[in-house]
């Protein structure tokens, strides 16, 4: 029984690290897929409705931030 303990512990550690590594690889590939799609959408001559709405929201937030800075300064 004492021979089984260290082997099980090593197997558990390797299995945990393997599973964590695979999970991170999957998350990274999903992230890159979304990033590629965003770059492709930004290069299209005709922007999508969602892209235009998001750009409008970003511009509104930037305008609010500028107003807040002007009030402070």
N, C-alpha and C positions, 0 to 999 in steps of 0.2 A: 504494500500500500504506500510505503514511503517513496517508492520509485515513481508512482503515478502522480504525486503532488506537484513536483517541479515541472513535469511535462505538461500537466494540465494548465498550470499557471502560464507557462511560455505560450502554449496554444491559445489560451484566452487572450493574452496580450497581443499576439500576432493577429488573431481574428478580429479583435477590437480595432487595432490600427488599420487592418485591411478594410474593414467595413467603414471606418471613418474616412479613409482615403477615397474609397469608391463614392461615398456620399458627397464629399467635397468636389470630386471630379464631375459628378452629375450636376451639382449646383453651378459649377463654373461653366459647363457647357450650356446650360440653360441661360445663364447670364450673357455669355457671348452671343448666343442666338438672338436674344432680345436686343443686344447692342448692334449686331449686324443689321437687324430689321430697322432699327431706328436710323442708322446711317443711310440705309437704302431709301427709307421714306424721306429723309431730309434732302436727298439728291434728286428726287422726282421733280419734274417741272410743275406738275399739278399736285399741290399738297392736299392731303386727306383732311376731312372735316375734323377728326380728332386732333390732328397736328395743329390746325389753325386755332382750335379752341384752347389747346394747351399753351400755344404761343401767346394768346391773348391773356390767359391767366398769369403767365410768367411776366408779361409786360405790366400788368396791373400790380403785381407784387413789387416789381422794381420801382414803379411810380410811387407806391406807398412808402417804400424804403427811402426814396429820395426826399419825399415830403417830411418824413420823420427826421432825416438828417438836417434838413433846412431849418426845422423848428429848433433843433438842438444847437445848431451853429449860428 
